[in-house]
Amino acid sequence: MDHLAPRTTAPAPRRQPEAPWQCIVGAVVKLVNEGQRLLRTDYWATGNARRGLLFLSWNAGALRALVPPAAEPVLHNLPPPGTPCKYIQEEHLRVLLYLDDPDRQYAVEVDARQCDRRLPAEDDGREVRVFRYGQEGEEGVRLLREEEAVVEVRTGVRTGSGGTTVLASPSCVVEAFALGDGGAPVRVEPTPLPLREVARDPAAEWVPTPSGPYLQAARTGRPEGTGAWHCMLAASAAGESRSGVMVRLLWAGVLWRGR
């Protein structure tokens, strides 16, 4: 998964213009600011807030995450304050990724439509302040947590070996692995053969959001830049190959939407 680069050479955050208030027309959300701090907002009365959706707002170079009451339990699962953190900006997704444990990193994903600003590419690598606010009264806010994050403006994904940009985000990566007798999966070229074997095997069921015994296979050896991406697995023991085959699908953003 992603690793945080040393901060000693990181440039100072570029301050955004301070706005005493903001009105996001599309979402009809009002935010009253005092510099980087948020004073009050009417977001709490929206349907998205009642559904427990976080809202991200930028002002004066700081990120403010609005955490409605229905979503506050998520804070209990966060790594402790001071854990290195990344703010990842993708085309249709915003991610706060905590870099505490390479094998068990915690990510908070927010749809890009729940964020009021898109950062320019030159903000990549900058360190920003992150404030999390909960609801206090009808439009008031209370500070729940404050921390720092390093911005990553993601415009593509790189492979773990060649370092060549292969896909733009949002998109997906399809990987194939040979399954030996009791050994670890070995990466193979995702040619039509292993993909066809999994696709044609009626016993090869897709496992969404892998957990339990599938968790290691979902996390190990991901291409650089896909640590916070969604994952599905499928495996087949049938077909023309000499060993079993596993296919891992990784994707960023929203690949499909239900009606």
Stockholm file with secondary structure:
# STOCKHOLM 1.0

chainA/1-259         MDHLAPRTTAPAPRRQPEAPWQCIVGAVVKLVNEGQRLLRTDYWATGNARRGLLFLSWNAGALRALVPPAAEPVLHNLPPPGTPCKYIQEEHLRVLLYLDDPDRQYAVEVDARQCDRRLPAEDDGREVRVFRYGQEGEEGVRLLREEEAVVEVRTGVRTGSGGTTVLASPSCVVEAFALGDGGAPVRVEPTPLPLREVARDPAAEWVPTPSGPYLQAARTGRPEGTGAWHCMLAASAAGESRSGVMVRLLWAGVLWRGR
#=GR chainA/1-259 SS CCCCCCSTTCCCCCCCCCCSEEEETTTTEEEEEETTEEEEESGGGSHHHHTTCCEEEEETTEEEEECCGGGGGGGGGSCCTTCCEEEEECSSEEEEEECSCTTSCEEEEEEGGGBSCCCCGGGTTCEEEEEEEEEETTTEEEEEEEEEEEEEECSEEECTTTCCEEEESSCEEEEEEEECSSSCCEEECCCHHHHHHHHHCTTCCCEESCCGGGHHHHHTTCCTTCTTSEEEEEEESCSSSSSEEEEEEEECSCSCCCC
#=GC SS_cons         CCCCCCSTTCCCCCCCCCCSEEEETTTTEEEEEETTEEEEESGGGSHHHHTTCCEEEEETTEEEEECCGGGGGGGGGSCCTTCCEEEEECSSEEEEEECSCTTSCEEEEEEGGGBSCCCCGGGTTCEEEEEEEEEETTTEEEEEEEEEEEEEECSEEECTTTCCEEEESSCEEEEEEEECSSSCCEEECCCHHHHHHHHHCTTCCCEESCCGGGHHHHHTTCCTTCTTSEEEEEEESCSSSSSEEEEEEEECSCSCCCC
//
